[in-house]
Amino acid sequence: MVALSAAVCGFLPICFAAYLNGKRSDSSHPSHHLVRGAIAVLLVIGMAVW
């Protein structure tokens, strides 16, 4: 459970910073952020199962 919460707390700021960076530079690519979020979710699920 600790690894799961650490993974979530680590991936959320990274994904949010990437979103803000794209928004700030006016080059937001929603598909890129969806792929990044999906990979983060898969990694968190993998850590929870392992």
Secondary structure, 3 states (H helix, E strand, C coil): CHHHHHHHHHHHHHHHHHHHHHHHCCCCCHHHHHHHHHHHHHHHHHHHHC
